[in-house]
Amino acid sequence: MKKILPIVISVSLIIAAIVLGFVKGIVLSPIQQKTLIILGIVCGASALYCFIAGELSRNNSQMDKLWSVLPIAYVWIIAAFGEFRWRLIIIAIIVTLWGARLTYNFAKKGAYSIKFWSGEEDYRWIYLRKQKGFQNKFVWGVFDLLFISIFQNAVVLGITLPALAIMESNAALNILDIVAGVLMAGALLYEVVADRQQNNFQTKKYEYLNSGMKLEELPEPYNRGFNVTGLWARSRHPNYIGEQMIWVSLYLFVISSGVAHYGVFHWTILGVALLVLIFVGSSRMAEGISVNKYKEYAEYQRQVFKYLPIKKYKSESAK
């Protein structure tokens, strides 16, 4: 039940957002319509580029390179058309810091190149292409078009649309705005710490491996192959939960600004729900790879929650 709970919640929110859109109608002011058209053009151009460049170069990390850049552009476009209201400025600053962090991390992996269509490709796309069914070039091309290029671009636009919903709100800043801002900043800091700990672990591990040592010869905890220190000792994906919390927190500004229906619900929650679904799928694939790669990873799964930063109760049979 715990494994499907995020999926159930996300699908429920998606259905509710669609139903609310039909019942209440997606009513946009002229300035919101104009802004959304501009955002849509940028999103469409990005999807087209990702598909063409990905197919020609056989490097499907084109969207990965833009994932951290596009939200920055989207929120500042919204802020500009929203006359730089305070909520929009707060959102834009935090999203910019988030994007700078993610872009820096991806650049360190060699993802960016003067030949912008080349660079290091994310290991998950390499893994997927080797799976049965995806080895067919036509099937992979359809997947590239619909999921990697169109769907992911739509989700990236979707997670920033709460800012569009509040762009004309003149409601005074309140305690919920403070909560939302602190949660966004806190989630970002949590990701930064997780990044640093993971980088330190992997750097040291590869120093040992490059010296000629085998993985099983490495000192504890590097001999496991995966990080079990710091935040990673209490959560298998601290960076993932931090990422999701940033965009959930952004949605809280919709509630604080008073534009949500019934006080808490607005159709722009759709983007957040879809993002959660992506992370559910991505984390499952990543863990499937780790289980096959590292013999102790299954035990790590039993001892540590996927997201919650608290240790599981360890029964005698698990010891």
NORSULNOR-V20619 format. One record per backbone hydrogen bond with DSSP energy under -0.5 kcal/mol. NH is the residue of the N-H (numbers start at 0). CO is the residue of the C=O. E is the energy in kcal/mol with one decimal. If there is no record, write none. Layout:
NH|CO|E ; NH|CO|E
//
This chain:
4|0|-1.1 ; 5|1|-0.6 ; 7|3|-2.7 ; 8|4|-2.7 ; 9|5|-2.4 ; 10|6|-2.9 ; 11|7|-2.2 ; 12|8|-2.3 ; 13|9|-2.4 ; 14|10|-2.7 ; 15|11|-2.6 ; 16|12|-2.7 ; 17|13|-2.2 ; 18|14|-2.7 ; 19|15|-2.9 ; 20|16|-2.1 ; 21|17|-1.7 ; 22|18|-2.8 ; 23|19|-2.9 ; 24|19|-0.9 ; 24|20|-0.7 ; 26|24|-1.4 ; 27|25|-0.6 ; 32|28|-2.7 ; 33|29|-2.3 ; 34|30|-2.2 ; 35|31|-2.8 ; 36|32|-2.1 ; 37|33|-1.8 ; 38|34|-2.5 ; 39|35|-2.7 ; 40|36|-2.1 ; 41|37|-2.1 ; 42|38|-2.6 ; 43|39|-2.8 ; 44|40|-2.5 ; 45|41|-2.2 ; 46|42|-2.4 ; 47|43|-2.3 ; 48|44|-2.4 ; 49|45|-2.9 ; 50|46|-2.0 ; 51|47|-2.4 ; 52|48|-3.0 ; 53|49|-1.8 ; 54|50|-2.3 ; 55|51|-2.3 ; 56|52|-2.4 ; 57|53|-1.3 ; 58|53|-0.5 ; 59|57|-0.6 ; 64|60|-1.7 ; 65|61|-1.0 ; 66|62|-1.7 ; 67|63|-0.5 ; 68|65|-0.8 ; 69|65|-2.8 ; 70|66|-0.6 ; 72|68|-1.7 ; 73|69|-2.9 ; 74|70|-2.6 ; 75|71|-1.9 ; 76|72|-2.1 ; 77|73|-2.4 ; 78|74|-2.5 ; 79|75|-2.4 ; 80|76|-2.3 ; 81|77|-1.8 ; 82|79|-1.4 ; 83|78|-3.3 ; 84|81|-0.7 ; 88|84|-2.1 ; 89|85|-2.5 ; 90|86|-2.4 ; 91|87|-2.7 ; 92|88|-2.4 ; 93|89|-2.1 ; 94|90|-2.7 ; 95|91|-2.0 ; 96|92|-2.1 ; 97|93|-2.5 ; 98|94|-2.8 ; 99|95|-2.4 ; 100|96|-2.1 ; 101|97|-2.2 ; 102|98|-2.7 ; 103|99|-2.2 ; 104|100|-2.2 ; 105|101|-2.3 ; 106|102|-2.4 ; 107|103|-1.9 ; 108|104|-0.8 ; 108|105|-0.5 ; 109|106|-1.9 ; 110|105|-1.6 ; 115|113|-1.5 ; 117|114|-2.9 ; 119|109|-3.0 ; 124|121|-1.0 ; 125|121|-1.2 ; 126|122|-2.4 ; 127|123|-2.4 ; 128|124|-2.3 ; 129|125|-0.8 ; 129|126|-0.7 ; 130|127|-1.6 ; 133|130|-1.1 ; 134|130|-0.7 ; 135|132|-0.8 ; 139|135|-2.6 ; 140|136|-2.2 ; 141|137|-2.2 ; 142|138|-2.3 ; 143|139|-3.0 ; 144|140|-2.3 ; 145|141|-2.9 ; 146|142|-2.3 ; 147|142|-1.6 ; 148|143|-2.6 ; 149|144|-2.3 ; 150|145|-2.1 ; 151|146|-2.2 ; 152|148|-0.9 ; 153|149|-2.3 ; 154|150|-2.4 ; 155|151|-2.4 ; 156|152|-2.0 ; 157|153|-2.6 ; 158|154|-2.4 ; 159|156|-1.1 ; 160|156|-0.6 ; 160|157|-1.0 ; 162|159|-1.4 ; 163|159|-0.7 ; 164|160|-2.1 ; 165|161|-1.2 ; 166|163|-1.0 ; 168|165|-1.7 ; 176|173|-0.6 ; 177|173|-1.5 ; 178|174|-2.3 ; 179|175|-2.9 ; 180|176|-2.7 ; 181|177|-2.7 ; 182|178|-2.6 ; 183|179|-2.4 ; 184|180|-2.5 ; 185|181|-3.0 ; 186|182|-2.6 ; 187|183|-2.0 ; 188|184|-2.4 ; 189|185|-2.4 ; 190|186|-2.0 ; 191|187|-2.2 ; 192|188|-2.5 ; 193|189|-2.2 ; 194|190|-2.9 ; 195|191|-2.3 ; 196|192|-2.5 ; 197|193|-2.4 ; 198|194|-2.7 ; 199|195|-2.5 ; 200|196|-2.1 ; 201|197|-2.7 ; 202|198|-2.5 ; 203|199|-2.1 ; 204|200|-2.5 ; 205|201|-2.4 ; 206|202|-1.4 ; 207|203|-1.8 ; 208|204|-2.4 ; 209|205|-2.6 ; 210|206|-0.7 ; 210|207|-0.8 ; 211|208|-1.5 ; 212|207|-1.5 ; 216|213|-1.4 ; 217|213|-0.6 ; 217|214|-1.4 ; 221|218|-1.1 ; 222|218|-1.0 ; 223|220|-1.6 ; 224|221|-0.9 ; 231|228|-1.6 ; 232|229|-1.6 ; 233|230|-1.3 ; 234|230|-1.1 ; 235|304|-2.4 ; 236|305|-1.8 ; 237|234|-0.6 ; 240|236|-2.0 ; 241|237|-1.8 ; 242|238|-2.0 ; 243|239|-2.3 ; 244|240|-2.2 ; 245|241|-1.6 ; 246|242|-1.1 ; 247|243|-2.1 ; 248|244|-2.5 ; 249|245|-1.6 ; 250|246|-1.4 ; 251|247|-0.8 ; 251|248|-0.7 ; 252|248|-0.5 ; 252|249|-1.5 ; 253|250|-1.6 ; 254|250|-0.9 ; 255|251|-2.5 ; 256|252|-1.8 ; 257|254|-1.1 ; 258|253|-1.2 ; 259|253|-0.8 ; 260|264|-3.4 ; 262|259|-1.1 ; 263|260|-1.3 ; 264|260|-2.7 ; 268|265|-2.0 ; 269|266|-1.8 ; 270|267|-0.8 ; 271|267|-0.6 ; 272|268|-2.2 ; 273|269|-2.3 ; 274|270|-2.0 ; 275|271|-2.2 ; 276|272|-1.8 ; 277|273|-2.1 ; 278|274|-2.2 ; 279|275|-2.1 ; 280|276|-2.2 ; 281|277|-2.9 ; 282|278|-2.6 ; 283|279|-1.8 ; 284|280|-2.1 ; 285|281|-2.5 ; 286|282|-2.4 ; 287|283|-2.1 ; 288|284|-2.0 ; 289|285|-2.1 ; 290|286|-2.7 ; 291|287|-1.4 ; 292|288|-1.4 ; 293|289|-3.3 ; 296|293|-1.3 ; 299|295|-1.8 ; 300|296|-2.2 ; 301|297|-1.4 ; 302|298|-1.5 ; 303|299|-2.1 ; 304|309|-0.8 ; 309|233|-0.6 ; 309|307|-1.7 ; 311|302|-1.7 ; 314|312|-0.7 ; 317|314|-0.9 ; 318|314|-0.8 ; 318|315|-0.6
//
